[in-house]
Amino acid sequence: MCIPSPHAHAAHSSAAARTAAADAGAELVAARAAKAAGARRTGAGTGTGALDFRPCPAVEELPPPVRCATLRVPLDYARPDGPRIPLTVSRVTATRRDGAARQGALVYNPGGPGASGMFFPLVADLPEWQRIGAAYDLVGYAPRGVGRSAPLSCEDPAVRAKGPTQVPAEPSAAYKRERVAGARAYARGCAQRAGAALAYYTTLDNVRDLHVLRAALGEEKLSFFGASYGTYLGAVYATLHPGHVRRMVLDSAVDPDPRRIWYVNNLDQAPGFERRWYDFRAWAARHHATYRLGATPEAVQASYERVREAVARTPAGGTVGTGELQAAFLQAAYYDDVWPERAAALSAFLAGDAGPLAEQARPDAESAAARENARAVYTAVLCNDAAWPASWETWDRDNTELARRAPFETWANAFLNLPCAYWPVHERQRPVAVGAPPAPAGARSAALPRTLIVAAERDGATPYPGALELQRRLGDRAALVTEKGAGAHGVVGGRNDCVDRHVERYLLTGDTSGWRVTCAPHPEPAPVSLDDRAARGPRKVPRALLPPVV
């Protein structure tokens, strides 16, 4: 029989006490914010915690009618009157178009973690959002650490802005040692730059911030749209605050099983990305007449390898090596919107023109700081949220085996997350057991209102079994809309009319079409030749509707 260590029991009790204190602090701050919001509505004053929406600062690049505010929240909710950090918030008010009744605020989180939702109100004028925007104030925000919300950084962004980066197709022992050293250095950099604040970038703190934001908006109950990591954030919020949930759309669902947060979830991505990489190659093969990359997925792979070998010798445009190439084509595993331009870039390169590939894959110095900020927040939240294997041997064993059947992204993903093995915050969080409380025998669970999960069947970043697990945990009032046969990450918002109709109906009426319903896949992108591409100019992918790749 294994007898638990008294020290382990004491540590667990201490952590539980700190969590309870932080939750109590969040309730106190939320109550103050609600009072301030009420005072502002009645004209009795702004009060501490009120949101004062004004024209957005130029740095946000958000034109009228979007307005911005700052919400100040505790760094450490266990000290609700201690040091505070600012969260930037954006909003466009309900248009009331065609006499629509206002239904409150719809708050958006695009995932990452590490992504900003400040752009979200801009969708109000898009056709697929107009009826929702007529009924809801559309609210975006930058979570703690992101953008101007007490930004987190772990290294000098200029270091990551430089290219080219050469990454071997199969990492050698020497290369693995180099990446281990880099992961250790990155973790140290996070600690040195953030100091004691590093421990407060967690999903639980993001949930507490969302609870306060809801109250500061004057909403008794939260209407929420979360994508990717935002689905996990929403699910944890619903678990901890079921009485404060009104409507909740969870798009491209993370598997919330505590045993999979986050190490196993990241292993699960590798076969998912492998499927999507196959989907891209199969599409390019079907359009061999346009791209000349090969008439089979295997032939397209061979063309890609020729490009990879070439940029390993001579970087495209002097800045695009194998690392930049891999990052550019990982986008194709997330979004099929980019398939035509990526295929055209490979085709042009093999025809002697490296320009399109260099244009699409080169590091952008202007956004280097934003990318580094996103990576820092991503790393901090994931590393703080749960225990990770501390032994490199475990990572090496698991990823070596995985790479045999899913080579496309396995090692890049492993090295991205490797700082968690050496994370300097010793007291990690325990993942919340997401789920509705069990109902009494013979009764239906009424702890949560009806929620809506949306998922693509071949999503690589958040594999489809995660949506099934999330639905199971949220209970029999959680509905699931599946886009069959599709794999683009981020389903809602202009790709699939069937999906959008289900989401609109739910947000406007609270009703869904059933426990599980399916939609046919959205149309595949049409091939675009190099001549067509030049005539049309650069194609603008509607990134405002898609969760970002971090």
C-alpha positions in Angstrom: 0.0 0.0 0.0 1.3 3.5 -0.9 1.1 6.0 1.9 0.9 9.6 0.8 3.7 11.8 2.0 2.6 14.3 4.7 4.5 17.0 2.8 2.5 16.3 -0.4 -0.7 16.5 1.6 0.3 19.7 3.2 1.3 21.2 -0.2 -2.0 20.2 -1.7 -3.9 21.7 1.3 -2.0 24.9 0.9 -2.6 25.1 -2.8 -6.3 24.4 -2.2 -6.5 27.2 0.3 -4.8 29.6 -2.1 -7.2 28.7 -4.8 -10.2 29.2 -2.5 -8.8 32.6 -1.4 -8.4 33.6 -5.1 -11.9 32.5 -5.9 -13.3 34.5 -3.0 -11.3 37.5 -4.1 -12.7 37.2 -7.6 -16.2 37.1 -6.2 -15.5 40.3 -4.3 -14.0 42.1 -7.3 -16.8 41.0 -9.5 -19.4 42.3 -7.0 -17.6 45.7 -6.9 -17.5 45.8 -10.7 -21.3 44.9 -10.9 -22.0 47.7 -8.4 -19.9 50.2 -10.5 -21.6 49.1 -13.7 -25.0 49.7 -12.0 -24.0 53.1 -10.9 -22.9 54.1 -14.3 -26.2 52.9 -15.8 -28.2 55.0 -13.4 -25.9 58.0 -13.7 -24.9 57.8 -10.0 -21.2 57.8 -10.8 -18.6 55.6 -12.4 -17.2 53.9 -9.3 -14.2 51.7 -9.0 -14.3 49.0 -11.7 -16.6 50.7 -14.1 -15.8 50.4 -17.8 -15.5 53.8 -19.4 -15.7 53.3 -23.2 -14.0 55.9 -25.3 -12.6 56.1 -28.8 -9.9 53.5 -29.2 -6.2 54.4 -29.0 -4.5 54.5 -32.4 -2.3 51.6 -31.5 -5.4 49.3 -31.5 -6.2 50.2 -35.1 -9.9 49.9 -34.4 -12.0 52.6 -36.2 -15.4 53.9 -35.0 -18.0 52.8 -34.0 -15.7 50.5 -32.0 -14.9 51.9 -28.6 -12.3 50.8 -26.0 -12.0 50.7 -22.2 -9.6 49.4 -19.6 -10.6 47.0 -16.8 -8.2 46.9 -13.9 -8.1 43.5 -12.2 -5.9 42.0 -9.4 -2.7 40.3 -10.5 -3.3 37.9 -7.6 -7.0 37.4 -6.8 -6.0 36.1 -3.3 -5.0 39.7 -2.7 -8.0 41.6 -4.2 -6.7 44.9 -3.1 -3.2 44.3 -4.0 -1.3 45.2 -7.3 -3.6 45.5 -10.3 -3.0 45.0 -14.0 -5.0 46.5 -16.9 -7.1 44.5 -19.4 -8.0 46.2 -22.6 -11.6 45.8 -23.8 -13.3 46.7 -27.1 -17.0 47.0 -27.9 -19.5 47.9 -30.5 -23.1 48.3 -29.2 -26.0 46.3 -30.6 -27.2 48.0 -33.7 -30.9 47.1 -33.1 -31.2 46.7 -36.8 -34.7 45.9 -38.0 -36.1 46.5 -34.5 -34.1 43.7 -32.9 -34.3 43.6 -29.1 -30.9 43.9 -27.3 -29.9 40.7 -25.6 -26.8 41.9 -23.7 -23.1 41.5 -24.4 -21.4 38.7 -26.3 -17.8 38.3 -25.1 -15.3 36.7 -27.5 -12.0 34.8 -26.7 -10.1 33.6 -29.8 -7.9 31.2 -28.0 -4.2 30.6 -28.1 -3.8 31.1 -25.2 -2.0 34.3 -26.2 -4.4 35.7 -28.8 -6.2 39.0 -28.6 -9.9 39.4 -29.3 -9.8 43.1 -29.6 -10.7 43.0 -33.3 -13.9 41.0 -32.6 -16.4 44.0 -32.8 -15.3 44.6 -36.4 -17.3 41.6 -37.5 -20.6 43.4 -36.7 -21.0 44.6 -40.3 -20.2 41.3 -42.0 -23.4 39.7 -43.4 -23.0 36.5 -41.3 -22.9 38.5 -38.1 -25.5 41.3 -38.8 -28.4 39.6 -37.0 -26.2 38.7 -34.0 -24.7 42.2 -34.0 -28.2 43.7 -34.0 -29.1 41.9 -30.8 -25.8 41.9 -28.9 -23.0 44.3 -28.0 -20.0 42.6 -29.5 -17.2 42.6 -26.9 -13.5 41.7 -27.4 -10.7 41.9 -25.0 -7.0 41.1 -24.7 -6.5 38.5 -21.9 -3.9 39.1 -19.2 -0.4 39.2 -20.7 -1.6 39.8 -24.2 -1.2 43.0 -26.2 -1.5 46.0 -23.9 -3.0 43.9 -21.1 0.1 43.8 -18.9 2.1 42.3 -21.7 4.3 39.2 -21.0 7.6 38.6 -22.7 10.2 35.9 -22.3 12.9 37.0 -24.7 14.0 39.8 -27.0 11.6 39.7 -29.9 14.4 40.8 -32.3 16.1 37.4 -31.7 13.1 35.6 -33.2 12.6 38.1 -36.0 15.8 37.0 -37.7 15.8 34.3 -40.4 16.6 31.9 -41.8 16.2 29.1 -39.3 17.3 25.6 -40.4 15.5 22.7 -38.8 16.5 19.1 -39.7 13.8 16.8 -41.0 14.8 14.3 -38.3 16.5 15.8 -35.3 19.9 14.4 -34.4 21.0 13.8 -30.8 23.1 17.0 -31.1 20.1 19.0 -32.4 17.9 17.7 -29.5 20.6 18.8 -27.0 20.6 22.2 -28.6 16.8 22.5 -28.3 16.8 21.3 -24.7 19.3 24.1 -23.9 17.1 26.5 -25.7 14.0 25.4 -23.8 15.8 25.8 -20.5 16.9 29.3 -21.5 13.4 30.3 -22.6 12.0 29.2 -19.3 14.6 31.2 -17.4 13.9 34.2 -19.6 10.2 34.0 -18.6 11.1 34.0 -14.9 13.7 36.8 -15.3 11.3 39.1 -17.2 8.1 38.4 -15.3 9.4 37.8 -11.9 6.8 36.7 -9.3 4.0 37.6 -11.7 4.8 34.6 -13.8 2.7 32.3 -11.6 -0.5 34.3 -12.3 -0.9 33.5 -16.0 -3.2 30.6 -15.7 -6.6 29.4 -17.0 -8.1 29.9 -13.5 -6.9 33.5 -13.5 -8.3 34.0 -17.0 -11.6 32.6 -15.7 -11.6 35.0 -12.8 -10.8 37.9 -15.2 -13.8 36.8 -17.4 -16.0 36.7 -14.3 -15.1 40.3 -13.4 -15.4 41.5 -17.1 -19.0 40.0 -17.2 -19.9 42.0 -14.1 -18.2 45.2 -15.3 -20.3 45.0 -18.5 -23.4 45.0 -16.3 -24.3 41.4 -17.2 -25.7 39.0 -14.6 -25.1 36.1 -16.9 -22.4 35.6 -19.5 -23.0 35.2 -23.2 -19.7 33.9 -24.6 -18.1 32.8 -27.8 -14.8 31.0 -27.4 -12.6 29.4 -30.1 -9.9 26.8 -29.7 -8.3 27.4 -26.2 -11.3 29.7 -25.7 -13.5 26.6 -25.6 -11.5 25.3 -22.6 -11.7 28.7 -20.9 -15.5 28.8 -21.4 -15.9 25.2 -20.2 -14.0 25.9 -17.0 -16.0 29.1 -16.5 -19.2 27.1 -17.0 -18.1 24.5 -14.5 -17.1 27.0 -11.8 -19.9 29.6 -12.5 -22.9 27.7 -13.9 -25.4 30.1 -12.5 -23.7 33.0 -14.4 -23.9 31.4 -17.9 -26.6 32.5 -20.4 -25.4 31.3 -23.8 -22.1 29.7 -24.7 -20.7 28.8 -28.2 -17.6 26.7 -28.1 -15.9 26.5 -31.5 -13.2 23.9 -32.2 -13.2 22.3 -28.9 -10.2 21.4 -26.7 -10.4 18.0 -25.0 -11.0 19.1 -21.3 -10.1 15.8 -19.7 -7.8 16.7 -16.8 -5.5 13.8 -17.7 -4.9 15.4 -21.1 -4.2 18.9 -20.0 -1.8 19.8 -21.6 0.9 17.3 -22.4 -1.3 14.6 -23.9 -3.4 17.1 -25.8 -0.3 18.3 -27.6 0.7 14.8 -28.4 -2.8 14.3 -29.9 -2.3 17.1 -32.3 0.5 15.3 -34.2 -1.8 12.7 -36.0 -4.4 15.5 -36.5 -1.9 17.7 -38.3 -0.7 14.7 -40.3 -4.3 14.2 -41.6 -4.6 17.8 -42.5 -1.2 17.8 -44.2 -2.5 14.8 -46.3 -5.7 16.8 -47.1 -3.7 19.7 -48.5 -1.5 17.3 -50.6 -4.5 15.5 -51.9 -6.1 18.8 -52.9 -3.0 19.9 -54.6 -2.8 16.6 -56.4 -6.4 17.0 -57.7 -5.2 20.3 -59.1 -2.0 19.1 -60.7 -3.0 20.8 -64.0 -2.7 24.1 -62.2 0.2 23.6 -59.9 2.3 20.8 -61.4 3.2 19.5 -58.0 2.2 15.9 -58.7 -0.9 13.9 -59.4 -0.9 12.0 -56.1 -0.4 13.1 -52.5 2.9 11.2 -52.5 4.1 13.1 -55.5 3.1 16.4 -53.9 5.1 15.3 -50.8 8.1 14.7 -53.0 7.8 18.2 -54.5 7.6 19.7 -51.0 10.8 17.8 -50.1 12.6 19.2 -53.1 11.7 22.7 -51.9 12.7 21.8 -48.4 16.1 20.5 -49.5 16.7 23.6 -51.6 16.0 26.2 -48.9 18.2 24.1 -46.5 21.0 24.8 -49.0 20.0 28.4 -50.0 17.3 30.2 -48.1 14.5 31.6 -50.2 14.9 35.4 -50.4 17.8 35.0 -47.9 15.3 34.7 -45.0 13.3 31.5 -45.5 14.9 28.3 -44.3 13.4 25.0 -43.3 12.0 26.4 -40.1 10.1 29.2 -41.8 9.0 26.8 -44.5 7.5 24.5 -41.9 5.7 27.3 -40.1 4.2 28.6 -43.3 2.9 25.2 -44.3 1.6 24.5 -40.7 -0.9 27.3 -41.6 -2.1 25.0 -44.4 -2.9 22.4 -41.7 -5.0 24.9 -39.8 -6.8 26.8 -42.6 -7.6 25.6 -46.1 -8.1 29.2 -47.1 -4.3 29.4 -47.7 -4.1 26.3 -49.8 -4.1 28.1 -53.2 -1.4 30.5 -52.3 0.8 27.9 -50.6 0.5 25.5 -53.6 1.3 28.4 -55.9 4.4 29.3 -53.9 5.7 25.8 -54.2 5.0 25.7 -57.9 6.7 29.0 -58.5 9.7 28.0 -56.5 10.2 24.8 -58.5 9.8 26.8 -61.7 12.7 29.1 -60.5 10.8 31.9 -58.8 11.5 32.0 -55.0 9.6 35.3 -54.6 6.1 34.0 -53.6 7.5 31.6 -51.1 9.8 34.3 -49.6 6.8 36.6 -49.4 4.6 34.1 -47.6 7.1 32.6 -45.3 9.6 35.2 -44.3 9.6 36.5 -40.7 7.9 39.8 -40.4 10.0 42.1 -38.2 7.0 44.4 -37.6 5.0 41.7 -35.9 8.0 40.0 -34.1 7.0 41.5 -30.8 3.4 40.4 -31.1 4.5 36.8 -32.0 6.9 36.7 -29.1 4.2 38.0 -26.8 1.7 35.4 -28.0 4.3 32.6 -27.5 5.1 33.9 -24.0 1.5 33.9 -22.9 0.9 30.5 -24.5 3.8 29.0 -22.8 3.1 30.5 -19.4 -0.6 29.5 -19.3 0.0 25.9 -20.5 3.1 25.4 -18.2 1.3 26.8 -15.2 -2.0 25.0 -15.8 -0.8 21.4 -15.1 2.1 19.1 -14.4 4.3 18.3 -17.4 7.0 15.5 -17.6 10.2 16.9 -16.2 12.4 14.3 -17.8 13.7 14.9 -21.3 13.8 11.1 -21.7 10.0 11.0 -21.5 9.6 13.7 -24.2 12.2 12.0 -26.4 10.6 8.6 -26.1 7.0 9.8 -26.7 7.8 12.1 -29.6 10.2 9.7 -31.3 7.5 7.0 -31.4 4.9 9.6 -32.5 7.1 11.0 -35.3 7.3 7.5 -36.9 3.6 7.8 -37.9 3.1 11.6 -37.8 6.3 13.3 -38.9 4.9 16.6 -40.2 4.6 18.5 -37.0 5.6 16.2 -34.1 9.0 17.6 -33.3 8.2 21.2 -33.9 5.3 21.0 -31.5 7.4 19.1 -28.9 10.1 21.8 -29.0 7.5 24.6 -28.8 6.2 23.1 -25.5 9.5 21.9 -24.1 10.0 24.9 -21.8 7.3 23.4 -19.6 9.7 20.6 -18.6 12.0 23.2 -17.0 9.3 25.7 -15.8 10.5 27.8 -12.9 7.0 28.0 -11.3 7.1 25.0 -9.0 3.4 25.0 -7.8 1.4 24.2 -10.9 -2.3 24.3 -11.0 -4.5 21.2 -10.9 -6.8 21.1 -14.0 -10.5 21.6 -13.2 -12.7 18.6 -13.7 -14.9 20.2 -16.4 -18.4 19.1 -16.3 -22.0 19.7 -15.1 -22.7 18.4 -11.6 -24.5 15.0 -11.8 -28.2 15.1 -11.7 -30.2 13.1 -9.1 -31.4 9.7 -10.2 -34.1 10.0 -12.8 -33.7 13.7 -13.3 -32.1 15.9 -16.0 -29.2 18.1 -15.1 -30.3 21.7 -14.9 -27.0 23.2 -13.7 -26.2 24.7 -17.1 -28.4 26.3 -19.7 -28.2 24.8 -23.2 -24.7 25.3 -24.7 -23.5 24.8 -28.3 -20.3 23.1 -29.3 -19.1 23.4 -33.0 -16.4 21.2 -34.4 -14.9 20.1 -37.7 -14.4 16.4 -38.1 -10.8 16.6 -39.4 -9.5 19.5 -37.3 -5.9 18.9 -36.5 -5.3 21.5 -33.8 -8.3 20.4 -31.7 -9.0 16.8 -32.8 -12.7 15.9 -33.0 -12.7 13.4 -30.0 -12.2 16.5 -27.8 -15.6 17.8 -28.9 -17.3 14.5 -28.0 -15.6 14.6 -24.6 -16.6 18.2 -24.0 -20.2 17.4 -24.8 -20.2 14.4 -22.5 -18.8 16.4 -19.7 -21.1 19.4 -20.1 -24.1 17.2 -20.0 -27.3 16.5 -21.9 -28.1 20.2 -22.5 -24.9 20.6 -24.5 -25.6 20.3 -28.3 -22.9 19.5 -30.9 -22.8 20.7 -34.5 -20.3 18.8 -36.6 -18.9 19.9 -40.0 -18.5 16.5 -41.6 -15.4 15.8 -43.7 -13.8 19.3 -43.1 -10.8 20.2 -41.0 -10.4 24.0 -41.0 -9.7 25.2 -37.4 -12.4 27.7 -36.4 -15.7 26.8 -38.0 -18.0 29.7 -37.2 -18.2 32.9 -39.2 -18.5 32.7 -43.0 -17.1 29.4 -44.1 -20.2 27.2 -43.7 -23.8 28.6 -44.0 -25.3 25.6 -42.3 -23.0 26.0 -39.2 -23.6 29.7 -39.1 -27.4 29.2 -39.2 -27.2 26.9 -36.2 -25.0 29.3 -34.2 -27.3 32.3 -35.1 -30.4 30.5 -34.1 -28.9 29.5 -30.8 -27.6 32.9 -29.9 -30.8 34.7 -30.9 -33.3 32.2 -29.4 -31.4 29.8 -27.1 -32.6 26.9 -29.1 -30.6 24.3 -31.1 -31.7 21.8 -33.7 -30.9 18.7 -31.6 -28.3 17.0 -29.4 -26.1 16.2 -32.4 -26.5 17.5 -35.9 -24.2 17.6 -38.9 -23.5 20.0 -41.7 -21.9 19.1 -45.0 -18.4 20.4 -45.4 -17.8 23.9 -46.8 -16.5 24.1 -50.4 -12.9 23.4 -50.9 -10.9 26.5 -52.1 -10.7 26.9 -55.9 -7.2 26.6 -57.4 -5.5 29.9 -58.2 -2.8 29.9 -60.8 0.2 32.2 -60.6 -1.2 34.4 -63.4 -4.6 34.6 -61.6 -2.8 35.4 -58.4 -0.9 38.3 -60.0 -4.0 39.7 -61.6 -6.1 39.6 -58.5 -3.4 40.9 -56.1 -2.7 39.4 -52.7 -5.6 37.4 -51.4 -6.9 38.6 -48.0 -7.9 35.7 -45.7 -10.5 36.9 -43.2 -8.4 36.3 -40.1 -10.8 38.3 -38.0 -13.1 35.3 -38.2 -10.4 32.7 -37.4 -8.6 31.8 -34.2 -4.9 32.5 -34.7 -2.0 30.0 -34.9 0.3 30.5 -31.9 
